[in-house]
Amino acid sequence: MYSLIFLALLSFLLALLITPLVRNAARRWNLVDRPDAHRKLHQSPVPRVGGIAIALSFVGAFALLVVAGFKGGLLILDSIPVVARLAPALLVIFATGLLDDLIGLKPWQKLGGQLVAAAAAIAAGVQIAALGGHHLNPWVALPVTVFWLLACTNAFNLIDGVDGLAAGVGLFATVTMLLAALLQHNVALALATVPLAGALLGFLRFNFNPATIFLGDSGSLLIGFLLGCYGIMWSEKSATILGMTAPMMTLAIPLLDTSLAIIRRFLNQKPIFTADRGHIHHRLLDRGFTPRKVALTLYAVCGVAAILSLLTVWTPNVGMVIVLFCACTWIGIQHLGYLEFGAAGRMFMDGAFRRLLTSHISLVNYEQQLVAAACPDECWTVILNAAKEFGFHHVQLTLGCREFLFEDDVAPMHSWQVRIPISDHGAIYLTRSFTTQNQSSVVAPFAEMLRRTLAPKLPIFARMPPSSTAAHRPAAQAVAAGSSE
């Protein structure tokens, strides 16, 4: 116990001492993050290499503990082979973040560094061996472990957008894992988490709003990677079959924010690595929260998540804890007011998603029929069937000197028309009522499909003699696109 207290005090005092030194050096060397009035809302340039202070405080506390000769130091000496194997992984992830802070890396370069670090951690013995009480095959455990480490690493990188947020969330997660380690008598995990907690607490003295130094990628990547490794160490000692549940709940805010960002960008058809102002802290800022209030609010949420995660250690009724956690998460997401999730939810609940899927299945089916059509009459039959299904009341196919025409007996008073030029040999006119809702989302894909499919066929069809069964007449005068009937 004395070793843990000594480690905590050492790392805390070292962070208080080293952080201002790193901050002042970064200012002299112009290693600062400049505001852009969009995503970076600080008022003046702020040093961005706070990860150096975290790393030095973390490693320095361990070194001083060994020199002091406490029992914890002897345990560390006994574990030197394991520590030595894990050191390359931590060095790689720290170097990746530091290079991004200094010179800027492309997303694939950062991801490459993270993959190398994850591989080094797995080689050191950090690996998810079981999920849900089931032992994982090594070929399954490897990608699962890599995914977990990458998720944790990037999650902390993404939430580092408000003064003190990433460091404070990391502190809550670290303290939670420390308490779990003490409850489970997991000495190795306790010794590993204590110096990180002390370093983060000391660093927050300078990082909380208004911050005079930022974590930077060197700090956020290192914290996320360390907590990912600690989560695996915690799960190994878990007494429940849901070993990874507690670590996931502890890291709920960063993991949830990352998951929401990926889903949002997928729904908006944007690249996953594109930066935006849709993160949880941005949503709170847009609601009028100050940066300080955003950080404190999310600290409170982390506190609730920490309590729930520790309850999975104490109570046998884990299922109720998980249900309560999921309910709180759902309520929180609803209060953030994401338009993407609201629209997607409404589409799913009112059947719009199913109708959209049915429409596109029909579209693919009609496209295959058009590709297989061997003459103009067969093409016209397919076009006519599709047009009726998709809500058009007037269809006109001009093909050379021939014209195919369909028109409802009762035409609406107000309608719009689209002209689809197929080639020099013909065009299609489709007319639709303004009030028609049936299959409306498939109109543009339907028009594009007709153009794409018929373009290579019409020059050939235009040279064919009229069939005796074809419903055709001399070509009518073209109707201007966009006119009303």
C-alpha angles and dihedrals in degrees: 000000000000089000091055093050091046092050092049093050093044095051092044094051092043090053091050090051102039101040097068090045091054091044093053093046091050090052091051091050093043093241092152138136111235123212119248100185089236114066099351103063102172115120101230139017112292127195109256107195100085089133088078090062092047093050095046093048092048096049094037092056091054092048093050091047090057092047092048091058099228119157089254088057090055089051089053090050089052089051096047094114090056093043091048091053092050095044095079091056092052091045092052095049092046092048091049092054093043092051089051090051093048106038106001123247130220116247093253090051092053090047090050091054091049091051091052090050092048091050090050091050091051089049087054091057101264102136139139102242101177141021126194091356092303120118111235125230109243091244088056096040092056098060091038091055093046091049092050094049093046091047093052093043096051093039092065090043091056098048093051092101104105129054110275096356102115094037092047094047089047090051092052091048093047094049090048091053090047091054091047090050091052091048091050094040089239099159095177093055092045092053091047096050101042098071092046090052092050093046092050093048091051092045092051088065086074100025102054117097118321087035121200093188134025129217093235121194090295088065103034094047092047094049093047093047093047092049090048089055091045091051090057091048089051093050091052090064096040116128093206129076089239094071098159094043096084095050090048091052091048090054092040099126099051094038093047092047091051093047092049091048092053093047093045093051091046092052090047092046092238127141111270092232094052113117117232143160096254101099120119093257091050091052090053091047090051088054090060101266116146117233089253092051091047091055094046092047093052090045087058091050089050089052091055091047090049092053092049092048092051090049088064086063096048106035127061089210095081093152093065091050091053092048090051091048092050091048092052090047092051093049091049093052091049092053091053089066102219108185092205094059093042092053093044091048093050091048090053096044098046094044096251092126092053091047091049091050091048091050093052092047088053090048092055090047093052091047091055090049091051092050089053095046112114101191141026093260093057090048091050092052091053093045092049094050091048094046092053092049092049094051105258116146097188126042125174125180116191111198116175106293093348134082131199114200138187124177133168116241090238114044119198119247095235124038143142130228135210125200117209112196107210100179140307087295101059154339141213126232119201122188124194137176119252089229096052111113100168111117091341094151092063098055097095094044088047092053092047091048091053093050094046096045101040099042095083092041104049098068088056095043091049090063094050118102114248114271118237089234096047117116100223142137136178111299114273124223110281115258115228114250115251097026123137127232 
